[in-house]
Amino acid sequence: MPSVPPVVARAGAVYRAEMLTALSGDLNHVTNDANKYAMPSYFYKADADYGSRLARATHADLSRVKSLADKLVEN
């Protein structure tokens, strides 16, 4: 796989950080626990680091997020 130019890598990191801020801001207004935990568990399943960061930003219990992610089935 070809290496990513530093400027592109930095742009990707900025985008991911901005997306995390927007997602966590919205999820922090969700009052239904099942719904609040669904998104971090999906993100955790796809990318454990990003899902962990989203869980922290939404004050979600990371062990619960991990448990829900483990139950997700990949198609």
mmJSON file of the N, C-alpha and C atoms, coordinates in Angstrom:
{"data_MODEL":{"atom_site":{
"group_PDB":["ATOM","ATOM","ATOM","ATOM","ATOM","ATOM","ATOM","ATOM","ATOM","ATOM","ATOM","ATOM","ATOM","ATOM","ATOM","ATOM","ATOM","ATOM","ATOM","ATOM","ATOM","ATOM","ATOM","ATOM","ATOM","ATOM","ATOM","ATOM","ATOM","ATOM","ATOM","ATOM","ATOM","ATOM","ATOM","ATOM","ATOM","ATOM","ATOM","ATOM","ATOM","ATOM","ATOM","ATOM","ATOM","ATOM","ATOM","ATOM","ATOM","ATOM","ATOM","ATOM","ATOM","ATOM","ATOM","ATOM","ATOM","ATOM","ATOM","ATOM","ATOM","ATOM","ATOM","ATOM","ATOM","ATOM","ATOM","ATOM","ATOM","ATOM","ATOM","ATOM","ATOM","ATOM","ATOM","ATOM","ATOM","ATOM","ATOM","ATOM","ATOM","ATOM","ATOM","ATOM","ATOM","ATOM","ATOM","ATOM","ATOM","ATOM","ATOM","ATOM","ATOM","ATOM","ATOM","ATOM","ATOM","ATOM","ATOM","ATOM","ATOM","ATOM","ATOM","ATOM","ATOM","ATOM","ATOM","ATOM","ATOM","ATOM","ATOM","ATOM","ATOM","ATOM","ATOM","ATOM","ATOM","ATOM","ATOM","ATOM","ATOM","ATOM","ATOM","ATOM","ATOM","ATOM","ATOM","ATOM","ATOM","ATOM","ATOM","ATOM","ATOM","ATOM","ATOM","ATOM","ATOM","ATOM","ATOM","ATOM","ATOM","ATOM","ATOM","ATOM","ATOM","ATOM","ATOM","ATOM","ATOM","ATOM","ATOM","ATOM","ATOM","ATOM","ATOM","ATOM","ATOM","ATOM","ATOM","ATOM","ATOM","ATOM","ATOM","ATOM","ATOM","ATOM","ATOM","ATOM","ATOM","ATOM","ATOM","ATOM","ATOM","ATOM","ATOM","ATOM","ATOM","ATOM","ATOM","ATOM","ATOM","ATOM","ATOM","ATOM","ATOM","ATOM","ATOM","ATOM","ATOM","ATOM","ATOM","ATOM","ATOM","ATOM","ATOM","ATOM","ATOM","ATOM","ATOM","ATOM","ATOM","ATOM","ATOM","ATOM","ATOM","ATOM","ATOM","ATOM","ATOM","ATOM","ATOM","ATOM","ATOM","ATOM","ATOM","ATOM","ATOM","ATOM","ATOM","ATOM","ATOM","ATOM","ATOM","ATOM","ATOM"],
"id":[1,2,3,4,5,6,7,8,9,10,11,12,13,14,15,16,17,18,19,20,21,22,23,24,25,26,27,28,29,30,31,32,33,34,35,36,37,38,39,40,41,42,43,44,45,46,47,48,49,50,51,52,53,54,55,56,57,58,59,60,61,62,63,64,65,66,67,68,69,70,71,72,73,74,75,76,77,78,79,80,81,82,83,84,85,86,87,88,89,90,91,92,93,94,95,96,97,98,99,100,101,102,103,104,105,106,107,108,109,110,111,112,113,114,115,116,117,118,119,120,121,122,123,124,125,126,127,128,129,130,131,132,133,134,135,136,137,138,139,140,141,142,143,144,145,146,147,148,149,150,151,152,153,154,155,156,157,158,159,160,161,162,163,164,165,166,167,168,169,170,171,172,173,174,175,176,177,178,179,180,181,182,183,184,185,186,187,188,189,190,191,192,193,194,195,196,197,198,199,200,201,202,203,204,205,206,207,208,209,210,211,212,213,214,215,216,217,218,219,220,221,222,223,224,225],
"type_symbol":["N","C","C","N","C","C","N","C","C","N","C","C","N","C","C","N","C","C","N","C","C","N","C","C","N","C","C","N","C","C","N","C","C","N","C","C","N","C","C","N","C","C","N","C","C","N","C","C","N","C","C","N","C","C","N","C","C","N","C","C","N","C","C","N","C","C","N","C","C","N","C","C","N","C","C","N","C","C","N","C","C","N","C","C","N","C","C","N","C","C","N","C","C","N","C","C","N","C","C","N","C","C","N","C","C","N","C","C","N","C","C","N","C","C","N","C","C","N","C","C","N","C","C","N","C","C","N","C","C","N","C","C","N","C","C","N","C","C","N","C","C","N","C","C","N","C","C","N","C","C","N","C","C","N","C","C","N","C","C","N","C","C","N","C","C","N","C","C","N","C","C","N","C","C","N","C","C","N","C","C","N","C","C","N","C","C","N","C","C","N","C","C","N","C","C","N","C","C","N","C","C","N","C","C","N","C","C","N","C","C","N","C","C","N","C","C","N","C","C","N","C","C","N","C","C"],
"label_atom_id":["N","CA","C","N","CA","C","N","CA","C","N","CA","C","N","CA","C","N","CA","C","N","CA","C","N","CA","C","N","CA","C","N","CA","C","N","CA","C","N","CA","C","N","CA","C","N","CA","C","N","CA","C","N","CA","C","N","CA","C","N","CA","C","N","CA","C","N","CA","C","N","CA","C","N","CA","C","N","CA","C","N","CA","C","N","CA","C","N","CA","C","N","CA","C","N","CA","C","N","CA","C","N","CA","C","N","CA","C","N","CA","C","N","CA","C","N","CA","C","N","CA","C","N","CA","C","N","CA","C","N","CA","C","N","CA","C","N","CA","C","N","CA","C","N","CA","C","N","CA","C","N","CA","C","N","CA","C","N","CA","C","N","CA","C","N","CA","C","N","CA","C","N","CA","C","N","CA","C","N","CA","C","N","CA","C","N","CA","C","N","CA","C","N","CA","C","N","CA","C","N","CA","C","N","CA","C","N","CA","C","N","CA","C","N","CA","C","N","CA","C","N","CA","C","N","CA","C","N","CA","C","N","CA","C","N","CA","C","N","CA","C","N","CA","C","N","CA","C","N","CA","C","N","CA","C","N","CA","C","N","CA","C"],
"label_alt_id":[null,null,null,null,null,null,null,null,null,null,null,null,null,null,null,null,null,null,null,null,null,null,null,null,null,null,null,null,null,null,null,null,null,null,null,null,null,null,null,null,null,null,null,null,null,null,null,null,null,null,null,null,null,null,null,null,null,null,null,null,null,null,null,null,null,null,null,null,null,null,null,null,null,null,null,null,null,null,null,null,null,null,null,null,null,null,null,null,null,null,null,null,null,null,null,null,null,null,null,null,null,null,null,null,null,null,null,null,null,null,null,null,null,null,null,null,null,null,null,null,null,null,null,null,null,null,null,null,null,null,null,null,null,null,null,null,null,null,null,null,null,null,null,null,null,null,null,null,null,null,null,null,null,null,null,null,null,null,null,null,null,null,null,null,null,null,null,null,null,null,null,null,null,null,null,null,null,null,null,null,null,null,null,null,null,null,null,null,null,null,null,null,null,null,null,null,null,null,null,null,null,null,null,null,null,null,null,null,null,null,null,null,null,null,null,null,null,null,null,null,null,null,null,null,null],
"label_comp_id":["MET","MET","MET","PRO","PRO","PRO","SER","SER","SER","VAL","VAL","VAL","PRO","PRO","PRO","PRO","PRO","PRO","VAL","VAL","VAL","VAL","VAL","VAL","ALA","ALA","ALA","ARG","ARG","ARG","ALA","ALA","ALA","GLY","GLY","GLY","ALA","ALA","ALA","VAL","VAL","VAL","TYR","TYR","TYR","ARG","ARG","ARG","ALA","ALA","ALA","GLU","GLU","GLU","MET","MET","MET","LEU","LEU","LEU","THR","THR","THR","ALA","ALA","ALA","LEU","LEU","LEU","SER","SER","SER","GLY","GLY","GLY","ASP","ASP","ASP","LEU","LEU","LEU","ASN","ASN","ASN","HIS","HIS","HIS","VAL","VAL","VAL","THR","THR","THR","ASN","ASN","ASN","ASP","ASP","ASP","ALA","ALA","ALA","ASN","ASN","ASN","LYS","LYS","LYS","TYR","TYR","TYR","ALA","ALA","ALA","MET","MET","MET","PRO","PRO","PRO","SER","SER","SER","TYR","TYR","TYR","PHE","PHE","PHE","TYR","TYR","TYR","LYS","LYS","LYS","ALA","ALA","ALA","ASP","ASP","ASP","ALA","ALA","ALA","ASP","ASP","ASP","TYR","TYR","TYR","GLY","GLY","GLY","SER","SER","SER","ARG","ARG","ARG","LEU","LEU","LEU","ALA","ALA","ALA","ARG","ARG","ARG","ALA","ALA","ALA","THR","THR","THR","HIS","HIS","HIS","ALA","ALA","ALA","ASP","ASP","ASP","LEU","LEU","LEU","SER","SER","SER","ARG","ARG","ARG","VAL","VAL","VAL","LYS","LYS","LYS","SER","SER","SER","LEU","LEU","LEU","ALA","ALA","ALA","ASP","ASP","ASP","LYS","LYS","LYS","LEU","LEU","LEU","VAL","VAL","VAL","GLU","GLU","GLU","ASN","ASN","ASN"],
"label_asym_id":["A","A","A","A","A","A","A","A","A","A","A","A","A","A","A","A","A","A","A","A","A","A","A","A","A","A","A","A","A","A","A","A","A","A","A","A","A","A","A","A","A","A","A","A","A","A","A","A","A","A","A","A","A","A","A","A","A","A","A","A","A","A","A","A","A","A","A","A","A","A","A","A","A","A","A","A","A","A","A","A","A","A","A","A","A","A","A","A","A","A","A","A","A","A","A","A","A","A","A","A","A","A","A","A","A","A","A","A","A","A","A","A","A","A","A","A","A","A","A","A","A","A","A","A","A","A","A","A","A","A","A","A","A","A","A","A","A","A","A","A","A","A","A","A","A","A","A","A","A","A","A","A","A","A","A","A","A","A","A","A","A","A","A","A","A","A","A","A","A","A","A","A","A","A","A","A","A","A","A","A","A","A","A","A","A","A","A","A","A","A","A","A","A","A","A","A","A","A","A","A","A","A","A","A","A","A","A","A","A","A","A","A","A","A","A","A","A","A","A","A","A","A","A","A","A"],
"label_entity_id":["1","1","1","1","1","1","1","1","1","1","1","1","1","1","1","1","1","1","1","1","1","1","1","1","1","1","1","1","1","1","1","1","1","1","1","1","1","1","1","1","1","1","1","1","1","1","1","1","1","1","1","1","1","1","1","1","1","1","1","1","1","1","1","1","1","1","1","1","1","1","1","1","1","1","1","1","1","1","1","1","1","1","1","1","1","1","1","1","1","1","1","1","1","1","1","1","1","1","1","1","1","1","1","1","1","1","1","1","1","1","1","1","1","1","1","1","1","1","1","1","1","1","1","1","1","1","1","1","1","1","1","1","1","1","1","1","1","1","1","1","1","1","1","1","1","1","1","1","1","1","1","1","1","1","1","1","1","1","1","1","1","1","1","1","1","1","1","1","1","1","1","1","1","1","1","1","1","1","1","1","1","1","1","1","1","1","1","1","1","1","1","1","1","1","1","1","1","1","1","1","1","1","1","1","1","1","1","1","1","1","1","1","1","1","1","1","1","1","1","1","1","1","1","1","1"],
"label_seq_id":[1,1,1,2,2,2,3,3,3,4,4,4,5,5,5,6,6,6,7,7,7,8,8,8,9,9,9,10,10,10,11,11,11,12,12,12,13,13,13,14,14,14,15,15,15,16,16,16,17,17,17,18,18,18,19,19,19,20,20,20,21,21,21,22,22,22,23,23,23,24,24,24,25,25,25,26,26,26,27,27,27,28,28,28,29,29,29,30,30,30,31,31,31,32,32,32,33,33,33,34,34,34,35,35,35,36,36,36,37,37,37,38,38,38,39,39,39,40,40,40,41,41,41,42,42,42,43,43,43,44,44,44,45,45,45,46,46,46,47,47,47,48,48,48,49,49,49,50,50,50,51,51,51,52,52,52,53,53,53,54,54,54,55,55,55,56,56,56,57,57,57,58,58,58,59,59,59,60,60,60,61,61,61,62,62,62,63,63,63,64,64,64,65,65,65,66,66,66,67,67,67,68,68,68,69,69,69,70,70,70,71,71,71,72,72,72,73,73,73,74,74,74,75,75,75],
"pdbx_PDB_ins_code":[null,null,null,null,null,null,null,null,null,null,null,null,null,null,null,null,null,null,null,null,null,null,null,null,null,null,null,null,null,null,null,null,null,null,null,null,null,null,null,null,null,null,null,null,null,null,null,null,null,null,null,null,null,null,null,null,null,null,null,null,null,null,null,null,null,null,null,null,null,null,null,null,null,null,null,null,null,null,null,null,null,null,null,null,null,null,null,null,null,null,null,null,null,null,null,null,null,null,null,null,null,null,null,null,null,null,null,null,null,null,null,null,null,null,null,null,null,null,null,null,null,null,null,null,null,null,null,null,null,null,null,null,null,null,null,null,null,null,null,null,null,null,null,null,null,null,null,null,null,null,null,null,null,null,null,null,null,null,null,null,null,null,null,null,null,null,null,null,null,null,null,null,null,null,null,null,null,null,null,null,null,null,null,null,null,null,null,null,null,null,null,null,null,null,null,null,null,null,null,null,null,null,null,null,null,null,null,null,null,null,null,null,null,null,null,null,null,null,null,null,null,null,null,null,null],
"Cartn_x":[0.852,0.0,0.895,0.634,1.465,1.288,2.358,2.269,1.414,0.797,-0.078,0.761,0.655,1.398,0.989,1.924,1.62,0.46,0.334,-0.758,-2.108,-2.173,-3.413,-3.716,-2.691,-2.878,-3.378,-2.821,-3.241,-4.686,-5.055,-6.432,-7.401,-7.022,-7.856,-8.018,-6.935,-6.986,-7.885,-7.795,-8.642,-10.107,-10.384,-11.761,-12.315,-11.53,-11.984,-12.243,-11.398,-11.582,-12.85,-13.082,-14.289,-15.542,-15.461,-16.594,-16.874,-15.824,-15.987,-16.671,-16.273,-16.884,-18.365,-18.69,-20.087,-20.928,-20.425,-21.163,-21.393,-20.345,-20.488,-21.413,-21.37,-22.27,-23.723,-24.014,-25.387,-25.75,-24.855,-25.159,-25.323,-24.688,-24.828,-26.231,-27.035,-28.424,-29.414,-28.931,-29.797,-30.088,-31.369,-31.743,-32.014,-32.296,-32.543,-31.203,-30.944,-29.655,-29.315,-30.299,-30.033,-29.556,-30.194,-29.795,-28.436,-28.195,-26.933,-25.747,-25.942,-24.853,-24.699,-25.723,-25.656,-24.528,-24.474,-23.484,-22.042,-21.69,-20.298,-19.953,-20.935,-20.632,-20.369,-21.107,-20.862,-19.476,-19.159,-17.848,-16.737,-16.961,-15.962,-15.715,-16.783,-16.654,-15.803,-15.983,-15.251,-13.828,-13.65,-12.351,-12.331,-11.655,-11.679,-11.195,-10.17,-9.671,-10.719,-11.309,-12.305,-13.549,-13.982,-15.127,-14.858,-13.638,-13.254,-13.27,-12.774,-12.774,-14.197,-15.076,-16.469,-17.145,-16.855,-17.415,-16.981,-15.695,-15.207,-15.892,-16.031,-16.622,-18.102,-18.757,-20.18,-20.412,-19.319,-19.388,-20.062,-19.868,-20.438,-19.487,-20.041,-19.267,-18.596,-17.273,-16.538,-16.736,-16.843,-17.046,-18.4,-19.392,-20.706,-20.625,-19.903,-19.714,-19.025,-17.957,-17.24,-18.148,-18.934,-19.839,-20.859,-21.428,-22.39,-21.714,-20.502,-19.769,-19.484,-19.182,-18.885,-20.113,-21.286,-22.531,-22.941,-22.328,-22.674,-22.154,-22.937,-22.573,-22.196,-21.059,-20.618,-21.228,-21.661,-22.243,-21.199],
"Cartn_y":[-1.181,0.0,1.241,2.201,3.411,4.245,4.947,5.792,7.03,7.522,8.69,9.94,10.93,12.175,12.805,13.401,13.977,14.959,15.765,16.743,16.041,14.925,14.16,13.469,12.919,12.27,13.275,14.458,15.505,15.912,16.062,16.424,15.349,14.082,12.991,13.022,13.313,13.393,14.544,15.67,16.823,16.482,15.838,15.449,14.505,13.499,12.536,13.233,14.183,14.912,15.763,16.412,17.23,16.362,15.197,14.284,13.773,13.488,13.042,14.117,15.346,16.456,16.582,16.512,16.639,15.46,14.244,13.065,13.08,13.362,13.344,14.456,15.601,16.692,16.282,15.603,15.137,14.002,13.039,11.898,12.303,13.373,13.831,14.365,14.564,15.003,13.842,12.653,11.478,10.982,10.767,10.334,8.835,8.19,6.754,6.025,5.267,4.599,3.645,2.879,1.927,2.659,3.755,4.547,5.202,5.693,6.372,5.416,4.159,3.187,2.518,2.597,1.939,2.514,3.822,4.43,4.151,4.391,4.072,2.595,1.697,0.275,-0.018,0.61,0.433,0.963,2.144,2.72,1.88,1.36,0.52,-0.736,-1.327,-2.543,-2.257,-1.093,-0.732,-0.271,0.438,1.028,1.212,0.315,0.312,1.639,2.234,3.509,4.607,4.701,5.75,5.529,4.271,3.958,4.265,4.016,4.336,5.844,6.575,8.037,8.587,8.008,8.442,8.085,6.921,6.523,7.499,7.851,8.819,10.178,10.613,11.929,11.987,10.828,10.789,10.264,10.07,9.59,8.226,7.421,6.074,5.094,4.059,3.007,2.167,2.231,1.569,0.052,-0.535,-1.987,-2.364,-1.529,-1.779,-1.603,-0.592,-0.37,-1.583,-2.066,-3.238,-4.459,-4.667,-5.807,-5.761,-4.591,-4.436,-4.646,-4.133,-4.296,-5.773,-6.527,-7.966,-8.725,-8.219,-8.897,-8.561,-7.54,-7.142,-8.184,-8.479,-9.47,-8.752,-9.125,-8.553,-9.331,-8.625,-9.283,-9.444],
"Cartn_z":[0.0,0.0,0.0,-0.875,-0.927,0.333,0.692,1.885,1.595,2.638,2.523,2.774,1.9,2.131,3.467,4.195,5.51,5.51,4.47,4.435,4.354,3.663,3.553,4.884,5.509,6.806,7.833,7.821,8.768,8.504,7.247,6.899,7.39,7.245,7.721,9.233,9.945,11.409,11.86,11.182,11.518,11.268,10.142,9.824,10.882,11.274,12.283,13.617,13.989,15.25,15.195,14.061,13.924,13.92,13.295,13.282,14.693,15.457,16.836,17.671,17.497,18.231,17.889,16.603,16.178,16.676,16.517,16.967,18.474,19.224,20.684,21.148,20.493,20.846,20.683,19.585,19.359,20.313,20.487,21.353,22.818,23.219,24.602,24.896,23.867,24.056,24.01,23.692,23.611,25.023,25.32,26.669,26.754,25.63,25.618,25.63,26.709,26.881,25.735,25.273,24.191,22.944,22.632,21.467,21.685,22.892,23.186,23.064,23.42,23.368,22.003,21.17,19.864,19.009,18.879,17.982,18.417,19.685,20.072,19.848,20.035,19.836,18.356,17.455,16.015,15.64,16.136,15.839,16.449,17.66,18.305,17.484,16.957,16.136,14.899,14.312,13.095,13.389,14.497,14.85,16.362,17.065,18.536,19.136,18.544,19.062,18.932,17.759,17.53,18.391,18.491,19.344,20.803,21.252,22.636,22.864,21.883,22.003,22.043,21.215,21.203,22.528,23.063,24.357,25.451,25.465,26.465,26.3,25.067,24.802,25.171,25.195,25.541,26.958,27.692,29.083,29.167,28.128,28.095,28.777,29.341,29.987,28.901,28.83,27.763,27.793,28.958,29.011,28.401,28.589,27.978,26.46,26.012,24.578,23.952,24.599,24.095,24.042,25.088,25.142,24.007,23.77,22.672,21.322,21.176,19.919,19.645,20.697,20.528,20.031,20.31,19.9,18.469,17.888,16.516,15.531,14.541,13.535,12.251,11.709,10.441,9.299,8.287,7.103,6.029],
"occupancy":[1.0,1.0,1.0,1.0,1.0,1.0,1.0,1.0,1.0,1.0,1.0,1.0,1.0,1.0,1.0,1.0,1.0,1.0,1.0,1.0,1.0,1.0,1.0,1.0,1.0,1.0,1.0,1.0,1.0,1.0,1.0,1.0,1.0,1.0,1.0,1.0,1.0,1.0,1.0,1.0,1.0,1.0,1.0,1.0,1.0,1.0,1.0,1.0,1.0,1.0,1.0,1.0,1.0,1.0,1.0,1.0,1.0,1.0,1.0,1.0,1.0,1.0,1.0,1.0,1.0,1.0,1.0,1.0,1.0,1.0,1.0,1.0,1.0,1.0,1.0,1.0,1.0,1.0,1.0,1.0,1.0,1.0,1.0,1.0,1.0,1.0,1.0,1.0,1.0,1.0,1.0,1.0,1.0,1.0,1.0,1.0,1.0,1.0,1.0,1.0,1.0,1.0,1.0,1.0,1.0,1.0,1.0,1.0,1.0,1.0,1.0,1.0,1.0,1.0,1.0,1.0,1.0,1.0,1.0,1.0,1.0,1.0,1.0,1.0,1.0,1.0,1.0,1.0,1.0,1.0,1.0,1.0,1.0,1.0,1.0,1.0,1.0,1.0,1.0,1.0,1.0,1.0,1.0,1.0,1.0,1.0,1.0,1.0,1.0,1.0,1.0,1.0,1.0,1.0,1.0,1.0,1.0,1.0,1.0,1.0,1.0,1.0,1.0,1.0,1.0,1.0,1.0,1.0,1.0,1.0,1.0,1.0,1.0,1.0,1.0,1.0,1.0,1.0,1.0,1.0,1.0,1.0,1.0,1.0,1.0,1.0,1.0,1.0,1.0,1.0,1.0,1.0,1.0,1.0,1.0,1.0,1.0,1.0,1.0,1.0,1.0,1.0,1.0,1.0,1.0,1.0,1.0,1.0,1.0,1.0,1.0,1.0,1.0,1.0,1.0,1.0,1.0,1.0,1.0,1.0,1.0,1.0,1.0,1.0,1.0],
"B_iso_or_equiv":[0.0,0.0,0.0,0.0,0.0,0.0,0.0,0.0,0.0,0.0,0.0,0.0,0.0,0.0,0.0,0.0,0.0,0.0,0.0,0.0,0.0,0.0,0.0,0.0,0.0,0.0,0.0,0.0,0.0,0.0,0.0,0.0,0.0,0.0,0.0,0.0,0.0,0.0,0.0,0.0,0.0,0.0,0.0,0.0,0.0,0.0,0.0,0.0,0.0,0.0,0.0,0.0,0.0,0.0,0.0,0.0,0.0,0.0,0.0,0.0,0.0,0.0,0.0,0.0,0.0,0.0,0.0,0.0,0.0,0.0,0.0,0.0,0.0,0.0,0.0,0.0,0.0,0.0,0.0,0.0,0.0,0.0,0.0,0.0,0.0,0.0,0.0,0.0,0.0,0.0,0.0,0.0,0.0,0.0,0.0,0.0,0.0,0.0,0.0,0.0,0.0,0.0,0.0,0.0,0.0,0.0,0.0,0.0,0.0,0.0,0.0,0.0,0.0,0.0,0.0,0.0,0.0,0.0,0.0,0.0,0.0,0.0,0.0,0.0,0.0,0.0,0.0,0.0,0.0,0.0,0.0,0.0,0.0,0.0,0.0,0.0,0.0,0.0,0.0,0.0,0.0,0.0,0.0,0.0,0.0,0.0,0.0,0.0,0.0,0.0,0.0,0.0,0.0,0.0,0.0,0.0,0.0,0.0,0.0,0.0,0.0,0.0,0.0,0.0,0.0,0.0,0.0,0.0,0.0,0.0,0.0,0.0,0.0,0.0,0.0,0.0,0.0,0.0,0.0,0.0,0.0,0.0,0.0,0.0,0.0,0.0,0.0,0.0,0.0,0.0,0.0,0.0,0.0,0.0,0.0,0.0,0.0,0.0,0.0,0.0,0.0,0.0,0.0,0.0,0.0,0.0,0.0,0.0,0.0,0.0,0.0,0.0,0.0,0.0,0.0,0.0,0.0,0.0,0.0,0.0,0.0,0.0,0.0,0.0,0.0],
"pdbx_formal_charge":[null,null,null,null,null,null,null,null,null,null,null,null,null,null,null,null,null,null,null,null,null,null,null,null,null,null,null,null,null,null,null,null,null,null,null,null,null,null,null,null,null,null,null,null,null,null,null,null,null,null,null,null,null,null,null,null,null,null,null,null,null,null,null,null,null,null,null,null,null,null,null,null,null,null,null,null,null,null,null,null,null,null,null,null,null,null,null,null,null,null,null,null,null,null,null,null,null,null,null,null,null,null,null,null,null,null,null,null,null,null,null,null,null,null,null,null,null,null,null,null,null,null,null,null,null,null,null,null,null,null,null,null,null,null,null,null,null,null,null,null,null,null,null,null,null,null,null,null,null,null,null,null,null,null,null,null,null,null,null,null,null,null,null,null,null,null,null,null,null,null,null,null,null,null,null,null,null,null,null,null,null,null,null,null,null,null,null,null,null,null,null,null,null,null,null,null,null,null,null,null,null,null,null,null,null,null,null,null,null,null,null,null,null,null,null,null,null,null,null,null,null,null,null,null,null],
"auth_seq_id":[1,1,1,2,2,2,3,3,3,4,4,4,5,5,5,6,6,6,7,7,7,8,8,8,9,9,9,10,10,10,11,11,11,12,12,12,13,13,13,14,14,14,15,15,15,16,16,16,17,17,17,18,18,18,19,19,19,20,20,20,21,21,21,22,22,22,23,23,23,24,24,24,25,25,25,26,26,26,27,27,27,28,28,28,29,29,29,30,30,30,31,31,31,32,32,32,33,33,33,34,34,34,35,35,35,36,36,36,37,37,37,38,38,38,39,39,39,40,40,40,41,41,41,42,42,42,43,43,43,44,44,44,45,45,45,46,46,46,47,47,47,48,48,48,49,49,49,50,50,50,51,51,51,52,52,52,53,53,53,54,54,54,55,55,55,56,56,56,57,57,57,58,58,58,59,59,59,60,60,60,61,61,61,62,62,62,63,63,63,64,64,64,65,65,65,66,66,66,67,67,67,68,68,68,69,69,69,70,70,70,71,71,71,72,72,72,73,73,73,74,74,74,75,75,75],
"auth_comp_id":["MET","MET","MET","PRO","PRO","PRO","SER","SER","SER","VAL","VAL","VAL","PRO","PRO","PRO","PRO","PRO","PRO","VAL","VAL","VAL","VAL","VAL","VAL","ALA","ALA","ALA","ARG","ARG","ARG","ALA","ALA","ALA","GLY","GLY","GLY","ALA","ALA","ALA","VAL","VAL","VAL","TYR","TYR","TYR","ARG","ARG","ARG","ALA","ALA","ALA","GLU","GLU","GLU","MET","MET","MET","LEU","LEU","LEU","THR","THR","THR","ALA","ALA","ALA","LEU","LEU","LEU","SER","SER","SER","GLY","GLY","GLY","ASP","ASP","ASP","LEU","LEU","LEU","ASN","ASN","ASN","HIS","HIS","HIS","VAL","VAL","VAL","THR","THR","THR","ASN","ASN","ASN","ASP","ASP","ASP","ALA","ALA","ALA","ASN","ASN","ASN","LYS","LYS","LYS","TYR","TYR","TYR","ALA","ALA","ALA","MET","MET","MET","PRO","PRO","PRO","SER","SER","SER","TYR","TYR","TYR","PHE","PHE","PHE","TYR","TYR","TYR","LYS","LYS","LYS","ALA","ALA","ALA","ASP","ASP","ASP","ALA","ALA","ALA","ASP","ASP","ASP","TYR","TYR","TYR","GLY","GLY","GLY","SER","SER","SER","ARG","ARG","ARG","LEU","LEU","LEU","ALA","ALA","ALA","ARG","ARG","ARG","ALA","ALA","ALA","THR","THR","THR","HIS","HIS","HIS","ALA","ALA","ALA","ASP","ASP","ASP","LEU","LEU","LEU","SER","SER","SER","ARG","ARG","ARG","VAL","VAL","VAL","LYS","LYS","LYS","SER","SER","SER","LEU","LEU","LEU","ALA","ALA","ALA","ASP","ASP","ASP","LYS","LYS","LYS","LEU","LEU","LEU","VAL","VAL","VAL","GLU","GLU","GLU","ASN","ASN","ASN"],
"auth_asym_id":["A","A","A","A","A","A","A","A","A","A","A","A","A","A","A","A","A","A","A","A","A","A","A","A","A","A","A","A","A","A","A","A","A","A","A","A","A","A","A","A","A","A","A","A","A","A","A","A","A","A","A","A","A","A","A","A","A","A","A","A","A","A","A","A","A","A","A","A","A","A","A","A","A","A","A","A","A","A","A","A","A","A","A","A","A","A","A","A","A","A","A","A","A","A","A","A","A","A","A","A","A","A","A","A","A","A","A","A","A","A","A","A","A","A","A","A","A","A","A","A","A","A","A","A","A","A","A","A","A","A","A","A","A","A","A","A","A","A","A","A","A","A","A","A","A","A","A","A","A","A","A","A","A","A","A","A","A","A","A","A","A","A","A","A","A","A","A","A","A","A","A","A","A","A","A","A","A","A","A","A","A","A","A","A","A","A","A","A","A","A","A","A","A","A","A","A","A","A","A","A","A","A","A","A","A","A","A","A","A","A","A","A","A","A","A","A","A","A","A","A","A","A","A","A","A"],
"auth_atom_id":["N","CA","C","N","CA","C","N","CA","C","N","CA","C","N","CA","C","N","CA","C","N","CA","C","N","CA","C","N","CA","C","N","CA","C","N","CA","C","N","CA","C","N","CA","C","N","CA","C","N","CA","C","N","CA","C","N","CA","C","N","CA","C","N","CA","C","N","CA","C","N","CA","C","N","CA","C","N","CA","C","N","CA","C","N","CA","C","N","CA","C","N","CA","C","N","CA","C","N","CA","C","N","CA","C","N","CA","C","N","CA","C","N","CA","C","N","CA","C","N","CA","C","N","CA","C","N","CA","C","N","CA","C","N","CA","C","N","CA","C","N","CA","C","N","CA","C","N","CA","C","N","CA","C","N","CA","C","N","CA","C","N","CA","C","N","CA","C","N","CA","C","N","CA","C","N","CA","C","N","CA","C","N","CA","C","N","CA","C","N","CA","C","N","CA","C","N","CA","C","N","CA","C","N","CA","C","N","CA","C","N","CA","C","N","CA","C","N","CA","C","N","CA","C","N","CA","C","N","CA","C","N","CA","C","N","CA","C","N","CA","C","N","CA","C","N","CA","C","N","CA","C","N","CA","C","N","CA","C","N","CA","C"],
"pdbx_PDB_model_num":[1,1,1,1,1,1,1,1,1,1,1,1,1,1,1,1,1,1,1,1,1,1,1,1,1,1,1,1,1,1,1,1,1,1,1,1,1,1,1,1,1,1,1,1,1,1,1,1,1,1,1,1,1,1,1,1,1,1,1,1,1,1,1,1,1,1,1,1,1,1,1,1,1,1,1,1,1,1,1,1,1,1,1,1,1,1,1,1,1,1,1,1,1,1,1,1,1,1,1,1,1,1,1,1,1,1,1,1,1,1,1,1,1,1,1,1,1,1,1,1,1,1,1,1,1,1,1,1,1,1,1,1,1,1,1,1,1,1,1,1,1,1,1,1,1,1,1,1,1,1,1,1,1,1,1,1,1,1,1,1,1,1,1,1,1,1,1,1,1,1,1,1,1,1,1,1,1,1,1,1,1,1,1,1,1,1,1,1,1,1,1,1,1,1,1,1,1,1,1,1,1,1,1,1,1,1,1,1,1,1,1,1,1,1,1,1,1,1,1,1,1,1,1,1,1]
}}}
